[in-house]
């Protein structure tokens, strides 16, 4: 479902601020894979996600989604294949619109616009059932303005909107980092349920080692623009934070770990 081959990306080339962010990264995700990506600051996690999303062009290499080469496609044309949830809960929703109106926008994404009534009774009931999976009581607040919701509620709603049309690829960019631990756990639980229910191919960046181990069927650790570790199957199920740090040291020859990574 995702095929990244030998991708390089350097920012500010030829200047004193030159930064090699991706150095020959290759990564293949099969249909239904839920991959967590972890690494210290500057490891290349967000650069990889933005390269896949088309936020900026890569210097070389190729990116395919669902068998379609999207390497040269701009971000707005890749949107038909991708659902994305950002770190900032304020992004991804329209604050002045109602919950049901936000969901209707997500449901109609990419469809031809027609002159028709707004949200029908059946559609409203569908949204109510979808919101129940979040376990936040939003199913009883369909007409509430999104701007009145808490950060966690908005992020959970954004997750639901990003997955409503079952994208080929779901990108989660530290989507719980700005939330308190209790709310973050709820959003992660909802993520697990939605991804599992629809078998969504998912790439999730996190700074939390425990979350990276617990969630998904595969774990990738990045270091200096490369994939240093790729752990899956039984090896991932049995993994502990201590073992992960040890493997990281063996793979990179470094015992350095980012504070945010350790304390996450």
Buried (B, 14 or more C-beta within 10 A) or exposed (E): BBBBBEBBBBBEEEEEEEEBBBBBBEBEBEEBBBBBBBBBEBBBBBBBBBBBBBBBEBBEBBBBBBEEEBBEBEBEEBBBBBBBBBBBBBEBBEEEBBBBBBBBBBBEBEEEEEEEEEBEEEBBEBBBEBBEBBEBEBBEBBEBBBEEBEBBBBBBBBBBBBBBBEBBBBBBBBBBBBBEEEBBBBBBBBBBEBBEEBEBBBBBBBBBBEBBBBBBBBBBBBBBBBBBBBBBEEEBEEBEEEEBBEBBBEBBEEEEBBEEBEEB
